[in-house]
Amino acid sequence: MKFGKKLLGTIIIPLLVLTVCLLIGTVNGVDLFDSQLSWTTFVRAITNVTLVTFALSINLNSGRFDFSIGSIALLSSIISAQLTVRFGLSALTMLLLSVLFGGLLGLISGLVYVSTRLSPIIVSLGIALFYEGLSFTITGGHGVLFANNTELLSFANNRNYLIILAIALVCMIVLFDHTKFGYEYKALLSGQRVAVNTGIKEVPNALICYTVAGLLMGAQGFISATNNGSITMSLNFGSISPMFMAFLPMFIGGFIGRYSNDKLGYLLGALSSALISLVFVRLNVSSSTQQIISAALMVTFLIYLNNEGKLKSLLKHN
């Protein structure tokens, strides 16, 4: 019974979303997975959203709202793309460079936060503007174009997306659930003052959090770049927008985490979001309507989470 309850709590939301999406597609006479392109779009969306959700959750769960993760993805992909185009490097090398530069940029962001002692929101907004401006300066405002590089473009396939996704998931579970850093991270979440008084060092833990988030966003920036064949500039906080797609999966992951593992929950939340996005694409739903529906879904889920105890009590009495 206990295993069945955990299994049901883990899969009920993705199954419900899958059922509704398939039903909507059937009613409208649309096969959601009618081609290889549909499957690639779906898998890429899962990978992108999962990486952003992982990166966002690391600091947000610690009370640090980080607006700079999108700019880290932008700048790390630009630097790695510039080096790749200039020196004729391979796609795998560009991925590794993007991840490494993402980690370095994340570490710099963390160092600014711990050294200035300012609010993480203020620091992350300043870092986002700085990284956006640096990206604009490096490319002269023209971005990076490699649409003729067949090796980079061919990297955008389901197998490679799934490999990146699997590596990210395993690393997150091992790092946060089976290492000293992970135990200290959870202790700081449970009670920061008590954890610090027991000898846990908050500053190194925070720096690792920022670095890991940067590594993840470096991979996400690479995926976006190789999919589009180019990198376009974002100014005036334009790089912030990708992080908003991670909120719903993060809340779903938190719910699923009660029954299994929150990292697995983030993945299943991203899968649910990817299914919804695929429905939008296949039905040619306008972007404004997509935003309204997505916002409504997130608010509805938050209302449920906030009133879950009352609903359970009401159903129990009835």
Protein Blocks (a to p, Z undefined) as FASTA:
>chain_A
ZZmmmmmmmmmmmmmmmmmmmmmmmmnopafblcfklmmmmmmmmmmmmmmmmmmmmmmm
nopacfklmmmmmmmmmmmmmmmmmnopafklmmmmmmmmmmmmmmmmmmmmmmnopafk
lmmmmmmmmmmmmmmmmnnonapadfklmklmmmmcfklmmmmmmmmmmmmmmmmmmcfk
lmmmmmmmmommlmmmnopafklmmmmmmmmmmmmmmmmmmmmmmmnopacddeehllmm
mmmmmmmmmmmmmmmmmmmcfklmmmmmmmmmmmmmmmmmmnopafklmmmmmmmmmmmm
mmmmmmmmmmmmmmmmZZ
